Amino acid sequence: MEVPAWLWAASFIGLIGIITVDLIIVDRRPHPFTTRDATRWVIFYVILAALFALFITWYFGAAYGGQFVAGYLLEYSLSVDNLFVFLVIMTSFAVPAELQHRVLLVGIVIALILRGIMILVGAELIARFEGTFYVFGAFLLFTAWKVWTAHDAEPDPNGNGLVRWVGTRFPTSPHYDGHRMTTKIAGRRALTPMALVILAIGTTDLLFAVDSIPAVFGITSEAFLVFTVNAFALMGLRQLYFLLNGLLERLEYLNKGLAVILAFIGVKLVLEALHATTSLPVPIVPTWLSLVVIVGVLAITAVVSVVKTRSQETNEGTD
């Protein structure tokens, strides 16, 4: 798959244009983001991703179009796990409802830049070392085991180490000043909580990318598809935060489902590595099977979670 320079440029310009429009339309008048607003924007970004998938299919062929769709579904599903952490961070920084959309937008732009660097490094490693898939596969299998055995550990509400370091090295204000990142206290420039929470969102997402980017490379080794998959998933993730806020705790088995998906992709990567580096007659997992597994596991996870939640509510109502 040879991606022309104009397509890379058009993708970057399109992404910048969407972010700009989002800022102008949504943030021209700061207000609490409603469920109706979130639903409209989630549908918009899903349709946008579907149109891009059709373009990839038309320009590069159905195989690459299928890889984009599978990668998008995988990245979107893995990113849902970020939402609970975003909620904890927003709560700990007491972000006003009317500022939460701006926080997520700027924080995810930072995350996308950092992910872009990781994608370039990952693509270069794959191009230079055939055994890279062994490392990615083993890492995903280990991560799947950790996710499966996790016992709902609470994220650090004070942010990551970088945020704490910035908070201790630079003057900070305890009060928000609208969208401003800095304000003046007694004539001295200081960081507002807005700057710290955006930094927390952007850099914390990078920890999730360490898992999700190798997983997407398990679907496709094309850096362009991996980057655009991440871009579409992250841009839609902001709206999904407001749509699913309050419903995340109902998805009790989400981590189990994500663990199964990560383990499946890990096995797929190991098989591809064996196929590339040995003469063993190992099977190769096709893209369509990856799609079936991802969609099937997510559907089963959601249904089982909803059934258990309703059963618990019924039992509590009869007590």
DRENDO-1510 file (C-alpha; in Angstrom, 1 decimal, always signed):
<recs>
REC; n; res; u; v; w
REC; 1; MET; +0.0; +0.0; +0.0 .
REC; 2; GLU; +1.7; +3.2; -1.2 .
REC; 3; VAL; +0.1; +6.3; +0.2 .
REC; 4; PRO; +0.8; +9.4; -1.9 .
REC; 5; ALA; +2.0; +12.6; -0.2 .
REC; 6; TRP; -1.2; +14.4; -1.2 .
REC; 7; LEU; -3.3; +11.9; +0.8 .
REC; 8; TRP; -1.2; +12.3; +3.9 .
REC; 9; ALA; -1.5; +16.1; +3.5 .
REC; 10; ALA; -5.2; +16.0; +2.9 .
REC; 11; SER; -5.8; +13.8; +5.9 .
REC; 12; PHE; -3.9; +16.2; +8.2 .
REC; 13; ILE; -5.6; +19.2; +6.7 .
REC; 14; GLY; -9.0; +17.5; +7.1 .
REC; 15; LEU; -8.3; +16.6; +10.7 .
REC; 16; ILE; -7.2; +20.2; +11.5 .
REC; 17; GLY; -10.3; +21.5; +9.8 .
REC; 18; ILE; -12.6; +19.2; +11.8 .
REC; 19; ILE; -10.9; +20.3; +15.1 .
REC; 20; THR; -11.3; +24.0; +14.0 .
REC; 21; VAL; -14.9; +23.6; +13.1 .
REC; 22; ASP; -15.5; +21.7; +16.4 .
REC; 23; LEU; -14.0; +24.6; +18.3 .
REC; 24; ILE; -16.0; +27.2; +16.4 .
REC; 25; ILE; -19.4; +25.5; +16.4 .
REC; 26; VAL; -19.4; +23.8; +19.8 .
REC; 27; ASP; -17.2; +26.1; +21.9 .
REC; 28; ARG; -18.2; +29.5; +20.6 .
REC; 29; ARG; -20.7; +29.5; +23.5 .
REC; 30; PRO; -19.5; +27.3; +26.4 .
REC; 31; HIS; -22.3; +25.2; +27.8 .
REC; 32; PRO; -22.9; +21.8; +29.4 .
REC; 33; PHE; -22.9; +19.1; +26.7 .
REC; 34; THR; -26.3; +17.4; +26.6 .
REC; 35; THR; -27.1; +13.8; +25.6 .
REC; 36; ARG; -28.7; +15.1; +22.4 .
REC; 37; ASP; -25.6; +17.1; +21.5 .
REC; 38; ALA; -23.4; +14.0; +22.1 .
REC; 39; THR; -25.7; +11.7; +20.1 .
REC; 40; ARG; -25.6; +14.0; +17.1 .
REC; 41; TRP; -21.8; +14.3; +17.2 .
REC; 42; VAL; -21.2; +10.6; +17.7 .
REC; 43; ILE; -23.4; +9.8; +14.7 .
REC; 44; PHE; -21.5; +12.5; +12.7 .
REC; 45; TYR; -18.1; +11.0; +13.5 .
REC; 46; VAL; -19.2; +7.4; +12.8 .
REC; 47; ILE; -20.6; +8.5; +9.4 .
REC; 48; LEU; -17.4; +10.3; +8.7 .
REC; 49; ALA; -15.4; +7.1; +9.5 .
REC; 50; ALA; -17.7; +5.1; +7.3 .
REC; 51; LEU; -17.2; +7.5; +4.4 .
REC; 52; PHE; -13.5; +7.3; +4.9 .
REC; 53; ALA; -13.7; +3.5; +4.9 .
REC; 54; LEU; -15.5; +3.6; +1.6 .
REC; 55; PHE; -12.9; +5.9; +0.2 .
REC; 56; ILE; -10.1; +3.5; +1.3 .
REC; 57; THR; -12.0; +0.6; -0.3 .
REC; 58; TRP; -12.4; +2.5; -3.6 .
REC; 59; TYR; -8.8; +3.8; -3.7 .
REC; 60; PHE; -6.8; +1.0; -2.3 .
REC; 61; GLY; -9.1; -2.0; -2.5 .
REC; 62; ALA; -11.5; -4.0; -0.3 .
REC; 63; ALA; -8.7; -5.6; +1.7 .
REC; 64; TYR; -7.5; -2.3; +3.0 .
REC; 65; GLY; -11.0; -1.0; +3.5 .
REC; 66; GLY; -11.7; -4.1; +5.7 .
REC; 67; GLN; -8.5; -3.5; +7.7 .
REC; 68; PHE; -9.6; +0.1; +8.4 .
REC; 69; VAL; -13.0; -1.0; +9.6 .
REC; 70; ALA; -11.6; -3.7; +11.8 .
REC; 71; GLY; -9.0; -1.4; +13.2 .
REC; 72; TYR; -11.5; +1.4; +13.8 .
REC; 73; LEU; -13.8; -1.0; +15.7 .
REC; 74; LEU; -10.9; -2.4; +17.7 .
REC; 75; GLU; -9.5; +1.1; +18.6 .
REC; 76; TYR; -12.9; +2.5; +19.5 .
REC; 77; SER; -13.7; -0.5; +21.7 .
REC; 78; LEU; -10.4; -0.3; +23.5 .
REC; 79; SER; -10.7; +3.5; +23.9 .
REC; 80; VAL; -14.0; +3.1; +25.7 .
REC; 81; ASP; -12.0; +1.9; +28.7 .
REC; 82; ASN; -10.4; +5.4; +28.8 .
REC; 83; LEU; -13.7; +7.0; +29.6 .
REC; 84; PHE; -13.8; +5.9; +33.2 .
REC; 85; VAL; -10.3; +7.3; +33.7 .
REC; 86; PHE; -11.4; +10.6; +32.0 .
REC; 87; LEU; -14.3; +10.7; +34.4 .
REC; 88; VAL; -12.1; +10.3; +37.4 .
REC; 89; ILE; -9.7; +13.0; +36.2 .
REC; 90; MET; -12.6; +15.5; +35.4 .
REC; 91; THR; -14.1; +14.9; +38.9 .
REC; 92; SER; -10.8; +15.3; +40.7 .
REC; 93; PHE; -10.0; +18.6; +39.0 .
REC; 94; ALA; -13.7; +19.7; +39.5 .
REC; 95; VAL; -14.0; +20.7; +35.8 .
REC; 96; PRO; -17.1; +22.9; +35.3 .
REC; 97; ALA; -19.7; +21.2; +33.0 .
REC; 98; GLU; -19.4; +23.9; +30.4 .
REC; 99; LEU; -15.6; +23.5; +30.1 .
REC; 100; GLN; -15.5; +19.7; +29.9 .
REC; 101; HIS; -15.8; +19.6; +26.1 .
REC; 102; ARG; -12.9; +21.9; +25.6 .
REC; 103; VAL; -10.8; +19.9; +28.0 .
REC; 104; LEU; -11.4; +16.7; +26.1 .
REC; 105; LEU; -10.8; +18.3; +22.7 .
REC; 106; VAL; -7.5; +19.9; +23.5 .
REC; 107; GLY; -6.4; +16.9; +25.6 .
REC; 108; ILE; -7.1; +14.4; +22.8 .
REC; 109; VAL; -5.3; +16.6; +20.3 .
REC; 110; ILE; -2.2; +16.3; +22.5 .
REC; 111; ALA; -2.9; +12.5; +22.7 .
REC; 112; LEU; -3.2; +12.2; +19.0 .
REC; 113; ILE; +0.2; +14.0; +18.4 .
REC; 114; LEU; +1.9; +11.7; +20.9 .
REC; 115; ARG; +0.2; +8.6; +19.4 .
REC; 116; GLY; +1.4; +9.8; +15.9 .
REC; 117; ILE; +5.0; +9.6; +17.2 .
REC; 118; MET; +4.4; +6.1; +18.6 .
REC; 119; ILE; +2.8; +4.9; +15.3 .
REC; 120; LEU; +5.8; +6.1; +13.3 .
REC; 121; VAL; +8.2; +4.4; +15.6 .
REC; 122; GLY; +6.1; +1.2; +15.5 .
REC; 123; ALA; +5.9; +1.2; +11.7 .
REC; 124; GLU; +9.7; +1.7; +11.5 .
REC; 125; LEU; +10.3; -1.2; +13.9 .
REC; 126; ILE; +8.0; -3.5; +11.8 .
REC; 127; ALA; +9.7; -2.5; +8.6 .
REC; 128; ARG; +13.2; -3.2; +10.0 .
REC; 129; PHE; +12.7; -6.2; +12.2 .
REC; 130; GLU; +10.5; -9.1; +11.3 .
REC; 131; GLY; +10.5; -10.3; +14.9 .
REC; 132; THR; +8.7; -7.1; +16.1 .
REC; 133; PHE; +5.4; -9.0; +15.9 .
REC; 134; TYR; +6.7; -11.5; +18.5 .
REC; 135; VAL; +7.2; -8.6; +20.9 .
REC; 136; PHE; +3.9; -7.0; +20.2 .
REC; 137; GLY; +2.1; -10.3; +20.4 .
REC; 138; ALA; +3.7; -11.3; +23.7 .
REC; 139; PHE; +3.0; -7.8; +25.1 .
REC; 140; LEU; -0.7; -8.0; +24.2 .
REC; 141; LEU; -1.1; -11.5; +25.7 .
REC; 142; PHE; +0.5; -10.2; +28.9 .
REC; 143; THR; -1.8; -7.1; +28.9 .
REC; 144; ALA; -4.8; -9.3; +28.2 .
REC; 145; TRP; -4.0; -11.4; +31.3 .
REC; 146; LYS; -3.5; -8.2; +33.4 .
REC; 147; VAL; -6.8; -6.7; +32.2 .
REC; 148; TRP; -8.7; -10.0; +32.9 .
REC; 149; THR; -7.3; -10.3; +36.4 .
REC; 150; ALA; -7.7; -6.6; +37.3 .
REC; 151; HIS; -10.0; -5.9; +40.3 .
REC; 152; ASP; -11.3; -2.5; +39.5 .
REC; 153; ALA; -8.3; -0.6; +40.8 .
REC; 154; GLU; -9.0; +3.1; +41.1 .
REC; 155; PRO; -7.0; +5.4; +38.9 .
REC; 156; ASP; -4.8; +8.0; +40.6 .
REC; 157; PRO; -7.1; +11.1; +41.0 .
REC; 158; ASN; -4.1; +13.4; +41.2 .
REC; 159; GLY; -3.0; +12.7; +37.7 .
REC; 160; ASN; +0.2; +11.2; +36.4 .
REC; 161; GLY; +3.8; +12.0; +37.4 .
REC; 162; LEU; +4.2; +14.6; +34.8 .
REC; 163; VAL; +1.2; +16.5; +35.9 .
REC; 164; ARG; +2.3; +16.4; +39.6 .
REC; 165; TRP; +5.8; +17.6; +38.5 .
REC; 166; VAL; +4.4; +20.5; +36.6 .
REC; 167; GLY; +2.2; +21.4; +39.5 .
REC; 168; THR; +5.1; +21.6; +41.9 .
REC; 169; ARG; +7.5; +23.4; +39.5 .
REC; 170; PHE; +5.3; +26.2; +38.2 .
REC; 171; PRO; +2.9; +28.6; +40.0 .
REC; 172; THR; -0.6; +27.4; +39.8 .
REC; 173; SER; -4.0; +28.9; +40.6 .
REC; 174; PRO; -6.8; +26.9; +42.4 .
REC; 175; HIS; -9.5; +28.6; +40.3 .
REC; 176; TYR; -10.6; +28.3; +36.7 .
REC; 177; ASP; -10.5; +31.4; +34.5 .
REC; 178; GLY; -12.8; +30.3; +31.7 .
REC; 179; HIS; -10.9; +28.6; +28.9 .
REC; 180; ARG; -7.6; +30.3; +29.8 .
REC; 181; MET; -4.6; +28.1; +30.5 .
REC; 182; THR; -2.9; +30.8; +32.6 .
REC; 183; THR; -4.1; +33.7; +34.8 .
REC; 184; LYS; -2.6; +36.4; +36.9 .
REC; 185; ILE; -2.3; +36.2; +40.7 .
REC; 186; ALA; -1.0; +39.3; +42.4 .
REC; 187; GLY; +0.5; +40.4; +39.1 .
REC; 188; ARG; +2.3; +37.0; +38.6 .
REC; 189; ARG; +1.4; +34.6; +35.7 .
REC; 190; ALA; +0.2; +31.2; +37.0 .
REC; 191; LEU; -1.2; +28.0; +35.4 .
REC; 192; THR; -4.9; +27.4; +35.9 .
REC; 193; PRO; -6.5; +24.0; +36.7 .
REC; 194; MET; -7.6; +24.0; +33.0 .
REC; 195; ALA; -3.9; +23.6; +31.9 .
REC; 196; LEU; -3.3; +20.8; +34.3 .
REC; 197; VAL; -6.4; +18.8; +33.5 .
REC; 198; ILE; -5.7; +19.0; +29.8 .
REC; 199; LEU; -2.2; +17.8; +30.4 .
REC; 200; ALA; -3.5; +15.0; +32.5 .
REC; 201; ILE; -6.0; +13.9; +29.8 .
REC; 202; GLY; -3.5; +14.0; +27.0 .
REC; 203; THR; -0.6; +12.2; +28.7 .
REC; 204; THR; -2.8; +9.7; +30.5 .
REC; 205; ASP; -4.3; +8.6; +27.2 .
REC; 206; LEU; -0.7; +7.7; +26.1 .
REC; 207; LEU; -0.7; +4.9; +28.6 .
REC; 208; PHE; -3.7; +3.4; +26.9 .
REC; 209; ALA; -2.0; +3.8; +23.5 .
REC; 210; VAL; +0.8; +1.5; +24.6 .
REC; 211; ASP; -1.8; -1.3; +24.5 .
REC; 212; SER; -4.0; -0.2; +21.7 .
REC; 213; ILE; -1.5; +0.8; +19.0 .
REC; 214; PRO; +0.2; -2.6; +19.0 .
REC; 215; ALA; -3.3; -4.2; +18.8 .
REC; 216; VAL; -4.2; -2.1; +15.7 .
REC; 217; PHE; -0.8; -3.1; +14.2 .
REC; 218; GLY; -2.2; -6.6; +14.6 .
REC; 219; ILE; -5.0; -5.7; +12.2 .
REC; 220; THR; -2.9; -3.8; +9.7 .
REC; 221; SER; +0.8; -2.9; +9.4 .
REC; 222; GLU; +0.1; +0.2; +7.3 .
REC; 223; ALA; +1.1; +3.3; +9.3 .
REC; 224; PHE; -1.5; +5.5; +7.4 .
REC; 225; LEU; -4.4; +3.2; +8.4 .
REC; 226; VAL; -3.2; +3.0; +12.0 .
REC; 227; PHE; -2.9; +6.8; +12.2 .
REC; 228; THR; -6.3; +7.5; +10.6 .
REC; 229; VAL; -8.0; +4.7; +12.8 .
REC; 230; ASN; -6.6; +6.4; +15.9 .
REC; 231; ALA; -7.7; +9.9; +14.7 .
REC; 232; PHE; -11.3; +8.8; +14.0 .
REC; 233; ALA; -11.5; +6.8; +17.2 .
REC; 234; LEU; -10.1; +9.6; +19.4 .
REC; 235; MET; -12.2; +12.4; +17.8 .
REC; 236; GLY; -15.4; +10.4; +18.3 .
REC; 237; LEU; -14.3; +9.4; +21.8 .
REC; 238; ARG; -15.0; +12.9; +23.2 .
REC; 239; GLN; -18.6; +12.7; +22.3 .
REC; 240; LEU; -19.0; +9.2; +23.5 .
REC; 241; TYR; -17.8; +10.4; +26.9 .
REC; 242; PHE; -20.9; +12.6; +27.3 .
REC; 243; LEU; -23.2; +10.0; +25.7 .
REC; 244; LEU; -22.1; +7.1; +28.0 .
REC; 245; ASN; -21.4; +9.2; +31.1 .
REC; 246; GLY; -23.3; +7.4; +33.9 .
REC; 247; LEU; -23.7; +4.2; +31.9 .
REC; 248; LEU; -20.1; +3.0; +32.2 .
REC; 249; GLU; -20.6; +1.3; +35.5 .
REC; 250; ARG; -23.3; -0.8; +33.9 .
REC; 251; LEU; -20.7; -2.4; +31.6 .
REC; 252; GLU; -19.4; -4.7; +34.3 .
REC; 253; TYR; -17.8; -7.2; +32.0 .
REC; 254; LEU; -16.2; -4.6; +29.7 .
REC; 255; ASN; -12.7; -5.5; +30.9 .
REC; 256; LYS; -13.3; -9.2; +30.3 .
REC; 257; GLY; -14.4; -8.5; +26.8 .
REC; 258; LEU; -11.4; -6.3; +26.1 .
REC; 259; ALA; -9.1; -8.9; +27.5 .
REC; 260; VAL; -10.4; -11.5; +25.1 .
REC; 261; ILE; -10.0; -9.2; +22.2 .
REC; 262; LEU; -6.4; -8.3; +23.2 .
REC; 263; ALA; -5.6; -12.0; +23.6 .
REC; 264; PHE; -7.0; -12.8; +20.2 .
REC; 265; ILE; -5.0; -10.0; +18.5 .
REC; 266; GLY; -1.9; -11.2; +20.4 .
REC; 267; VAL; -2.3; -14.7; +19.1 .
REC; 268; LYS; -2.9; -13.3; +15.6 .
REC; 269; LEU; +0.4; -11.4; +15.8 .
REC; 270; VAL; +2.4; -14.4; +17.0 .
REC; 271; LEU; +1.0; -16.5; +14.1 .
REC; 272; GLU; +2.0; -13.8; +11.6 .
REC; 273; ALA; +5.5; -13.6; +13.1 .
REC; 274; LEU; +5.9; -17.4; +12.8 .
REC; 275; HIS; +4.7; -17.3; +9.2 .
REC; 276; ALA; +7.2; -14.5; +8.4 .
REC; 277; THR; +10.2; -15.9; +10.2 .
REC; 278; THR; +9.8; -19.7; +10.0 .
REC; 279; SER; +8.7; -22.3; +7.5 .
REC; 280; LEU; +6.1; -23.7; +9.8 .
REC; 281; PRO; +2.6; -24.2; +8.2 .
REC; 282; VAL; +0.8; -21.8; +10.6 .
REC; 283; PRO; -2.6; -20.4; +9.8 .
REC; 284; ILE; -3.1; -16.6; +9.1 .
REC; 285; VAL; -6.1; -15.0; +10.7 .
REC; 286; PRO; -8.0; -13.1; +7.9 .
REC; 287; THR; -9.4; -9.6; +8.5 .
REC; 288; TRP; -13.0; -10.7; +8.2 .
REC; 289; LEU; -12.5; -13.1; +11.1 .
REC; 290; SER; -11.0; -10.3; +13.2 .
REC; 291; LEU; -14.1; -8.2; +12.5 .
REC; 292; VAL; -16.4; -11.1; +13.6 .
REC; 293; VAL; -14.5; -11.7; +16.8 .
REC; 294; ILE; -14.3; -8.0; +17.8 .
REC; 295; VAL; -18.0; -7.3; +17.1 .
REC; 296; GLY; -19.1; -10.6; +18.6 .
REC; 297; VAL; -17.1; -10.2; +21.8 .
REC; 298; LEU; -18.3; -6.6; +22.3 .
REC; 299; ALA; -22.0; -7.7; +21.7 .
REC; 300; ILE; -21.8; -10.6; +24.1 .
REC; 301; THR; -20.0; -8.4; +26.7 .
REC; 302; ALA; -22.7; -5.7; +26.5 .
REC; 303; VAL; -25.6; -8.1; +26.6 .
REC; 304; VAL; -24.3; -10.1; +29.6 .
REC; 305; SER; -23.5; -6.8; +31.5 .
REC; 306; VAL; -27.0; -5.4; +30.9 .
REC; 307; VAL; -28.7; -8.7; +31.9 .
REC; 308; LYS; -26.6; -8.9; +35.2 .
REC; 309; THR; -27.3; -5.2; +36.0 .
REC; 310; ARG; -31.1; -5.6; +35.5 .
REC; 311; SER; -31.0; -8.8; +37.6 .
REC; 312; GLN; -29.3; -7.0; +40.4 .
REC; 313; GLU; -31.7; -4.1; +40.2 .
REC; 314; THR; -34.6; -6.5; +40.3 .
REC; 315; ASN; -33.2; -8.3; +43.3 .
REC; 316; GLU; -32.6; -5.0; +45.1 .
REC; 317; GLY; -36.2; -3.9; +44.4 .
REC; 318; THR; -37.6; -7.1; +45.9 .
REC; 319; ASP; -35.6; -6.9; +49.1 .
</recs>
